[in-house]
Amino acid sequence: MRMNMNETSICKYFKTCGNCQFLDKEYSETLKFKRDLVYKNFHNNGFDININNIIQAEENFHYRNKMIISYKFQHGKLISGFYQENSHQVVDISFCVMHSSIQNEILKQLKKIFDDLKIRAYDEDTKRGLLRYVLLREAFFTKEILITIVTSSDIFPSRSEVIKRIRDISPRIKTIIQNINPRKTSIVLGEKEKILFGQGFIIDKLGDFSFRITSKSFYQVNPLQTLKLYSQIRELASFQGYETIIDAYSGVGTIGMFLSNDVREVVCVENNKQAVSAAILNAKINQIKNITFICDDATHYLKKLSQTSARIDAIIMDPPRSGSTVEFLKAIIHFKPSKIIYVSCNPETLVRDLKELKTAYQISNVVCVDMFCWTNHVETVVLMQKI
């Protein structure tokens, strides 16, 4: 399928938004670009590997389960939409082809609600105004929706009316949260939160597992491709049932739980307290007994563990785009697990980290997964085995 740059009936914001860099290409072209990007990063750094294919998405539109809406008061009116790529300019939009119909409807209705009630958008220059962002999270399996309103202070004029009108948009909206972010930063969420309606979380399913999702939980943005990604991890790992494994940078524990039936014990390590709390509840919901959650920095935990006699058979790591740390990678070499599975959304930091491991490990397999369709981002899974 080809998206034409002049075909504004599909995406009239393509040229101004820039967040979907490949909407003017065939889908097959985007897959080739991503596979080649990963291949070049490996080969330019001395790794002789083959990437036979990239796991494509059957549903490559309306696939995103999270929408972050930015607000700005501009030319005398409230605008809402996404930041233009590599800028702080908000592109005023009413529809995005990467998001579901219900997310797009909420996007439009929220703008009307805030405009009607004269809720002023936060101004980064003057540091005045209340409304900064809205974070939407949609559970594709259960159809539940979480809405987080990010404000610059906890004072919220017309709060009750806002809640009422948001709830009237759809019965699928199960919880509304106010997140207070007074910091002079582009980071979306602040530390303090108030539950305005509902329980403060939604439930979604991945395969046979249910997961409790909060405003701050890390949860893959493309649930259909996530199942393929996790199935690929399971296939590459080929666990025999006796292993003790570490799931580092574990978020709400999705990978560790997905693999829990294949191993003896899973230890999940995550430094976000809210994510760890959600993960513990997720394990209880799914009645998983052989999993432990540690709230700690992954590097700090592994360095501390390296001073004990603990045995680790495999490490699954899914760090942020910035990658892991040299100290963490050295601790892995100390433990000498038989295999490492590294999941990455950044080929550059992935290769950088793998170079630290190549004295003790060799690459057995590299698989790409198209998690972020029509963008220049790609997910890569690497299996390394002890030399």
C-alpha positions in Angstrom: 0.0 0.0 0.0 1.3 3.5 -0.9 0.5 6.6 1.1 0.6 9.6 -1.3 1.9 12.9 0.2 -0.8 14.8 -1.7 -3.6 12.5 -0.6 -4.8 14.6 2.3 -7.9 12.5 2.7 -5.7 9.9 4.5 -3.4 12.2 6.5 -3.6 15.9 5.9 -1.0 16.5 8.7 1.8 14.4 7.1 4.0 17.3 6.0 3.6 19.4 9.1 3.5 16.7 11.8 6.4 14.5 10.7 6.0 11.9 13.4 5.2 9.2 10.7 8.2 9.6 8.4 7.3 7.0 5.9 3.6 7.7 5.0 4.7 8.4 1.4 6.2 4.9 0.9 5.0 1.4 0.3 4.8 -0.6 3.5 7.3 -3.1 2.1 9.7 -0.2 1.5 9.5 0.8 5.2 10.3 -2.8 6.2 13.3 -2.9 4.0 14.6 0.4 5.3 14.3 -0.8 8.9 16.0 -4.2 8.2 18.8 -2.4 6.4 19.2 0.1 9.2 19.8 -2.6 11.7 22.0 -4.6 9.4 24.3 -1.6 8.7 24.6 -0.7 12.4 25.8 -4.3 13.1 28.2 -4.5 10.1 29.6 -1.1 10.6 30.6 -2.2 14.1 32.2 -5.4 13.1 29.4 -7.9 13.6 28.9 -10.4 10.7 25.2 -11.2 11.0 22.3 -12.0 8.8 18.8 -10.6 9.1 16.6 -12.8 6.9 13.3 -11.0 7.5 11.4 -8.5 9.6 8.2 -9.5 11.3 5.6 -7.2 9.7 2.3 -6.0 11.1 -1.0 -7.1 9.5 -2.7 -4.1 11.2 -0.4 -1.2 10.5 -2.9 1.6 11.0 -4.9 2.5 14.1 -2.6 0.3 16.1 -1.4 2.6 18.9 -2.9 2.1 22.3 -1.5 5.3 23.8 -2.0 8.9 22.7 -0.2 11.9 24.2 -2.1 15.1 23.5 -0.3 18.5 23.9 -2.1 21.8 24.4 -1.2 25.3 23.5 -3.0 28.7 23.4 -2.1 30.2 20.1 -3.5 33.1 18.1 -6.3 33.5 20.6 -7.5 29.9 20.6 -6.8 26.6 22.2 -5.1 24.1 19.9 -4.4 20.4 20.7 -2.4 17.7 19.0 1.1 16.4 18.7 4.5 18.0 18.9 6.0 18.5 15.4 9.0 16.2 15.0 12.1 17.6 16.8 10.3 20.7 18.0 8.1 22.1 20.7 5.5 23.4 18.1 2.1 21.8 18.5 0.4 20.7 15.3 -3.3 21.2 15.7 -5.0 18.0 14.7 -8.4 16.3 14.9 -7.5 12.8 13.7 -4.5 10.5 13.5 -4.5 7.4 11.3 -2.2 5.6 13.8 -4.8 5.8 16.6 -8.2 4.2 17.0 -11.5 5.8 16.3 -12.4 6.1 20.0 -9.0 7.8 20.8 -9.6 10.3 17.9 -13.1 11.0 19.2 -11.8 11.6 22.7 -9.2 13.9 21.2 -11.8 16.1 19.6 -14.2 16.1 22.5 -11.6 17.0 25.1 -10.6 20.1 23.1 -14.3 21.2 23.0 -14.7 20.6 26.8 -11.5 22.5 27.7 -12.4 25.3 25.3 -16.0 25.6 26.5 -14.9 25.7 30.2 -12.1 28.2 29.4 -9.3 26.1 30.8 -6.1 27.8 29.8 -3.3 25.9 28.3 0.1 26.1 30.0 2.6 28.5 28.4 6.2 27.3 28.6 7.5 30.8 28.2 5.4 32.7 30.7 4.9 29.6 33.0 1.2 30.5 33.2 -1.8 28.4 32.5 -3.0 25.0 33.7 -3.5 22.4 31.0 -0.3 20.7 29.8 -1.1 17.3 28.3 -3.6 14.5 28.3 -2.5 10.9 28.2 -4.9 8.4 26.7 -4.4 4.7 27.2 -6.7 2.1 25.5 -6.8 -1.6 26.4 -7.4 -3.2 23.0 -8.7 -6.5 24.5 -10.9 -5.3 27.3 -11.8 -2.0 25.5 -11.2 0.0 28.7 -9.8 3.5 28.6 -7.7 5.5 31.0 -7.4 9.3 30.8 -4.7 11.3 32.6 -5.0 15.1 32.6 -1.6 16.7 33.2 -1.8 20.1 34.9 0.8 22.6 36.1 -0.8 22.8 39.6 -3.3 20.9 41.7 -5.8 23.7 41.5 -8.3 22.6 38.8 -11.2 25.0 38.1 -14.4 23.3 36.9 -13.0 19.9 37.9 -16.4 18.3 38.5 -17.8 19.5 35.2 -14.7 18.3 33.4 -15.1 14.9 34.9 -18.8 14.7 34.1 -18.3 15.7 30.5 -15.4 13.4 29.9 -17.4 10.5 31.3 -20.2 11.4 29.0 -18.0 10.8 25.9 -18.0 7.0 26.3 -18.8 4.3 28.9 -15.5 2.8 27.9 -13.7 5.5 29.9 -13.1 3.6 33.2 -10.8 6.0 35.1 -9.7 9.6 35.1 -6.5 10.8 36.8 -5.1 14.3 37.4 -1.3 14.3 37.2 0.4 17.4 38.6 3.6 18.5 36.9 4.8 21.9 38.0 8.4 21.3 36.7 9.9 23.4 34.0 10.5 20.4 31.8 9.3 18.7 28.6 8.8 15.5 30.6 5.1 14.7 30.4 4.2 13.3 33.8 4.9 14.7 37.2 5.2 12.7 40.5 1.9 13.6 42.2 -1.4 12.2 41.1 -5.1 12.3 42.1 -7.7 9.8 41.0 -10.7 11.8 39.9 -12.9 8.9 38.8 -12.6 5.1 38.8 -9.9 3.0 40.3 -6.8 4.6 38.8 -6.0 1.8 36.4 -7.4 -0.3 33.5 -6.9 -4.0 32.7 -5.7 -5.3 29.4 -4.8 -8.8 28.1 -1.8 -10.1 26.2 -2.3 -13.7 25.2 -3.4 -15.6 28.3 -2.3 -12.9 30.7 -4.1 -9.9 32.2 -2.2 -6.7 33.0 -3.1 -3.8 35.2 -2.1 -0.5 33.5 -1.6 2.8 35.2 -0.7 6.2 33.9 3.0 5.6 34.5 3.3 2.0 33.5 5.5 1.0 30.7 3.4 -1.0 28.2 4.2 -1.6 24.6 2.3 0.8 22.3 1.4 -1.9 19.7 -0.3 -4.8 21.4 -0.8 -7.0 18.4 2.9 -6.8 17.5 3.8 -7.2 21.1 2.4 -10.7 21.1 4.6 -11.5 18.1 7.6 -9.9 19.8 7.1 -12.0 23.0 6.5 -15.1 21.0 9.8 -14.5 19.2 11.6 -14.0 22.6 10.1 -17.3 23.8 11.2 -19.1 20.6 14.7 -17.8 20.7 15.1 -18.5 24.4 14.0 -22.2 24.1 14.0 -22.6 27.8 13.8 -26.2 29.3 12.0 -25.5 32.5 14.9 -25.6 35.0 16.3 -22.1 34.5 16.4 -19.1 36.8 16.2 -15.9 34.7 16.4 -12.2 35.2 14.0 -9.8 33.4 15.9 -6.5 33.6 14.1 -3.2 32.9 10.9 -5.2 33.4 8.2 -2.5 33.5 4.9 -4.0 34.6 6.4 -7.5 34.2 5.0 -8.4 30.9 8.0 -10.3 29.4 8.8 -12.1 32.7 5.2 -13.3 33.1 5.0 -14.3 29.5 8.0 -16.6 30.1 7.1 -17.8 33.6 5.6 -21.1 32.5 8.8 -21.9 30.6 11.3 -21.6 33.5 11.8 -22.4 37.2 12.1 -18.9 38.5 11.8 -15.3 37.1 13.3 -12.3 38.9 12.0 -9.0 37.4 14.0 -5.8 38.1 12.5 -2.3 37.6 13.2 1.1 39.2 9.7 2.6 38.7 7.8 2.1 42.0 4.4 2.4 40.4 5.3 -0.1 37.7 6.6 -2.6 40.3 3.4 -2.3 42.4 1.4 -2.9 39.2 3.6 -5.9 38.4 3.1 -7.5 41.8 -0.7 -7.2 41.3 -0.4 -8.5 37.8 1.3 -11.6 39.1 -1.5 -12.1 41.6 -4.2 -11.6 39.0 -2.5 -14.2 36.8 -1.8 -16.5 39.8 1.9 -16.7 38.9 3.9 -18.1 41.9 7.5 -18.4 40.4 8.1 -14.7 39.9 9.8 -12.1 42.1 9.8 -8.3 41.6 12.7 -6.1 42.7 12.3 -2.3 42.8 15.8 -1.2 42.1 18.0 0.2 39.4 19.0 -2.7 37.1 22.7 -1.9 37.2 22.8 -1.4 41.0 20.9 -4.7 41.5 23.1 -6.8 39.2 26.3 -5.4 40.7 25.1 -6.2 44.2 24.0 -9.7 43.1 27.4 -10.3 41.6 28.8 -10.3 45.1 26.8 -13.3 46.0 26.8 -16.9 45.0 23.5 -16.6 43.0 23.2 -18.5 39.8 21.5 -16.9 36.8 20.9 -19.1 33.7 19.7 -16.3 31.3 19.1 -12.6 31.2 16.3 -10.9 29.3 16.9 -7.1 29.0 14.7 -4.5 27.5 16.3 -1.2 28.4 15.2 2.3 27.3 16.4 3.9 24.1 19.5 5.1 25.8 20.5 1.5 26.3 22.1 -0.2 29.3 25.3 0.7 31.2 28.9 -0.7 31.1 28.6 -1.7 34.7 25.5 -3.8 34.0 27.1 -5.5 31.1 30.2 -6.3 33.1 28.1 -7.8 35.8 26.4 -10.0 33.1 29.9 -11.3 32.1 30.6 -12.0 35.8 27.5 -14.2 36.1 28.2 -16.0 32.8 24.6 -16.9 32.0 24.3 -19.3 29.1 22.2 -16.9 27.1 21.2 -13.2 26.8 18.2 -11.9 25.0 18.5 -8.2 24.4 15.3 -6.4 23.2 16.0 -2.9 21.8 14.2 0.0 20.1 17.5 1.7 19.2 19.9 -0.1 16.9 22.8 2.3 17.8 22.7 1.8 21.6 22.0 -1.9 21.0 25.2 -2.4 19.0 27.2 -0.3 21.4 26.2 -2.5 24.3 26.7 -5.8 22.4 30.3 -4.7 21.7 30.9 -4.8 25.5 29.7 -8.4 25.6 31.5 -9.8 22.6 34.5 -11.1 24.5 32.3 -13.6 26.3 29.3 -14.0 24.0 28.5 -14.5 20.4 25.4 -13.5 18.5 23.3 -16.5 17.4 20.2 -14.7 16.0 18.9 -11.3 15.2 15.2 -10.7 14.5 13.5 -7.3 13.7 9.9 -6.6 14.6 7.9 -3.7 13.1 6.4 -2.3 16.3 6.2 1.3 15.1 4.6 1.1 11.6 5.3 4.0 9.2 8.0 5.5 11.4 11.8 5.1 11.2 11.8 3.2 14.5 12.3 -0.6 14.7 12.4 -3.2 17.5 15.2 -5.7 17.4 15.7 -8.9 19.4 19.1 -10.4 19.7 20.0 -13.8 21.1 23.6 -14.1 22.5 25.1 -17.3 23.7 28.1 -17.9 25.9 31.3 -18.7 24.0 
